[in-house]
Amino acid sequence: MEYLSDTKNGLKKVEMRNDIQVTALYQPTDLMVLNELEASAYATAAASPDSLKNKYMNISCFALAFSKHGREALDMNKGYGEYSALLQTLSFNMKDFILLTTDRNDTICVNDYLFQRTFNMSPANMLLLVFPAEKIRASEQLRLHVREFGLNTGNITFDFKTKNILNTPEVEWNDL
């Protein structure tokens, strides 16, 4: 995780807008596998890393975090109406506000996403974004677009080099 968090490696991008910090972080396949293995550690028949890698091989994931002063950006103190509208947008409508474009002029829509509710117990509101991997692997440059959706950040873009994504170190499964 240290490698991913180091902005010099090109997998983490941060923008600050109107006291809202927006962070985009590429989530490599091995991290997704590791998270699933940890979540299923108490299951009686945990899957193998290889079978889980096959499960994730056709997708690329990014995490998107929104924070304000080290806390979740989604603030109930703004009033129930505004809070409820933002919660609805984050939970059900973010596909309308996020997409990837490539240097080959391809537009890649979000396949799926997950908004993780943490009830103001986390340093940021988190979205896990899932995109089809094929066009990502075929490009040299990606731009993640996040349109304004209610946090008053305006439109934000994050640029990623595909070579940084493809050259992410793999987990040594025998060392775990």
C-alpha positions as MATLAB code, in Angstrom:
seq = 'MEYLSDTKNGLKKVEMRNDIQVTALYQPTDLMVLNELEASAYATAAASPDSLKNKYMNISCFALAFSKHGREALDMNKGYGEYSALLQTLSFNMKDFILLTTDRNDTICVNDYLFQRTFNMSPANMLLLVFPAEKIRASEQLRLHVREFGLNTGNITFDFKTKNILNTPEVEWNDL';
ca = [
       0.000    0.000    0.000;
       2.956    2.273    0.617;
       3.904    2.071   -3.060;
       0.394    3.072   -4.141;
       0.216    5.995   -1.713;
       3.498    7.535   -2.868;
       2.473   10.194   -5.412;
       5.872    9.816   -7.140;
       4.689    6.457   -8.490;
       1.853    8.138  -10.388;
      -0.982    6.043   -8.948;
      -2.299    8.600   -6.449;
      -3.535   12.045   -7.439;
      -4.835   14.747   -5.090;
      -6.810   17.927   -5.808;
      -7.989   20.519   -3.285;
     -11.129   22.518   -4.087;
     -13.057   24.767   -1.665;
     -11.647   22.981    1.416;
     -12.549   19.580   -0.107;
      -9.648   17.241   -0.767;
     -10.389   14.820   -3.585;
      -8.024   11.868   -3.927;
      -7.960    9.376   -6.795;
      -5.994    6.180   -6.217;
      -5.522    3.295   -8.626;
      -6.418   -0.054   -7.016;
      -4.355   -2.849   -8.607;
      -5.769   -6.337   -9.064;
      -3.510   -7.764   -6.352;
      -4.874   -5.276   -3.812;
      -8.435   -6.263   -4.699;
      -7.470   -9.931   -4.294;
      -5.737   -9.252   -0.972;
      -8.786   -7.368    0.343;
     -11.088  -10.218   -0.646;
      -8.801  -12.823    0.898;
      -8.705  -10.851    4.153;
     -12.492  -10.478    4.116;
     -12.945  -14.211    3.561;
     -10.295  -15.282    6.094;
     -13.031  -16.590    8.375;
     -14.875  -18.416    5.598;
     -14.558  -22.168    5.546;
     -13.498  -22.399    1.890;
     -11.485  -19.308    0.991;
     -10.653  -18.837   -2.687;
      -7.074  -18.997   -3.928;
      -5.219  -15.866   -5.094;
      -5.098  -17.251   -8.655;
      -8.857  -17.806   -8.861;
      -9.502  -14.311   -7.502;
      -7.017  -12.765   -9.945;
      -9.013  -14.381  -12.752;
     -12.153  -12.819  -11.301;
     -10.635   -9.320  -11.453;
      -8.567   -9.610  -14.643;
     -11.072   -7.817  -16.892;
     -11.624   -4.787  -14.675;
      -9.612   -1.828  -13.442;
     -10.486   -0.127  -10.177;
      -9.913    3.313   -8.739;
     -10.753    4.616   -5.284;
     -12.074    8.148   -5.016;
     -12.008    9.852   -1.602;
     -13.659   13.121   -0.561;
     -12.595   14.746    2.710;
     -12.874   18.110    4.423;
     -10.410   19.026    7.173;
      -9.488   15.367    7.652;
     -13.108   14.232    8.010;
     -15.799   13.004    5.652;
     -16.892   15.677    3.174;
     -20.524   14.551    3.359;
     -21.723   16.664    6.271;
     -25.119   16.274    7.923;
     -24.734   19.735    9.503;
     -25.594   21.302    6.130;
     -29.209   20.340    6.687;
     -31.189   17.220    6.027;
     -32.287   18.141    2.485;
     -28.815   18.834    1.130;
     -27.303   15.887    3.025;
     -30.002   13.544    1.735;
     -29.568   14.712   -1.869;
     -25.788   14.221   -1.724;
     -26.197   10.822   -0.090;
     -28.603    9.752   -2.857;
     -26.196   10.983   -5.531;
     -23.181    9.235   -4.005;
     -25.127    6.023   -3.450;
     -27.017    5.714   -6.729;
     -26.090    8.297   -9.378;
     -22.314    8.676   -9.585;
     -22.219    6.870  -12.942;
     -23.648   10.119  -14.319;
     -20.725   12.145  -12.963;
     -17.605    9.996  -13.510;
     -15.857    8.629  -16.594;
     -12.427    7.898  -18.031;
     -11.045    9.111  -21.342;
      -7.933    7.821  -23.080;
      -5.303    9.367  -25.308;
      -6.987    7.410  -28.132;
     -10.180    9.437  -27.623;
     -12.024    6.488  -26.107;
     -14.590    7.167  -23.419;
     -14.793    4.501  -20.732;
     -17.906    4.576  -18.587;
     -18.053    3.307  -15.031;
     -19.168   -0.349  -15.045;
     -20.064   -0.299  -11.392;
     -19.190    1.502   -8.193;
     -19.605    1.173   -4.477;
     -20.151    4.025   -2.047;
     -19.027    2.910    1.368;
     -21.184    4.323    4.178;
     -19.089    4.955    7.274;
     -21.472    7.243    9.186;
     -18.898    9.984    9.818;
     -16.432    7.502   11.336;
     -13.849    7.740    8.538;
     -11.392   10.402    7.401;
     -13.063   10.492    3.963;
     -16.111    9.421    1.969;
     -14.975    6.623   -0.337;
     -16.109    5.390   -3.730;
     -14.696    2.297   -5.391;
     -14.976    2.715   -9.172;
     -14.922   -0.246  -11.574;
     -14.058    0.169  -15.254;
     -13.559   -2.377  -18.061;
      -9.803   -2.957  -18.376;
      -9.436   -3.617  -22.103;
      -9.357    0.000  -23.349;
      -7.291    1.089  -20.364;
      -4.536   -1.408  -21.178;
      -4.553   -0.299  -24.832;
      -3.928    3.371  -24.013;
      -0.899    5.348  -22.889;
      -2.676    8.052  -20.914;
      -5.915    8.111  -18.911;
      -7.938   11.012  -17.595;
     -10.431   10.395  -14.800;
     -13.216   12.989  -14.979;
     -15.326   13.836  -11.935;
     -18.091   16.305  -12.720;
     -19.522   18.592  -10.053;
     -22.222   16.676   -8.189;
     -22.962   18.800   -5.124;
     -19.797   19.229   -3.046;
     -18.916   22.535   -4.780;
     -15.609   21.218   -6.079;
     -16.343   22.020   -9.710;
     -15.235   19.612  -12.413;
     -12.006   17.779  -11.581;
      -9.701   15.681  -13.744;
      -6.914   13.316  -12.734;
      -4.283   12.194  -15.243;
      -2.714    8.740  -15.035;
      -0.048    7.129  -17.221;
      -1.002    3.602  -18.188;
       2.605    2.436  -17.826;
       2.423    3.280  -14.091;
      -0.740    1.203  -13.782;
       0.652   -1.754  -15.736;
       3.984   -1.691  -13.872;
       2.512   -1.836  -10.374;
       4.496   -4.370   -8.314;
       2.699   -7.649   -7.708;
       2.118   -9.230   -4.325;
       4.394  -12.155   -3.471;
       1.662  -14.608   -2.468;
       4.133  -17.102   -1.000;
       5.273  -14.479    1.541;
       1.807  -14.099    3.072;
];
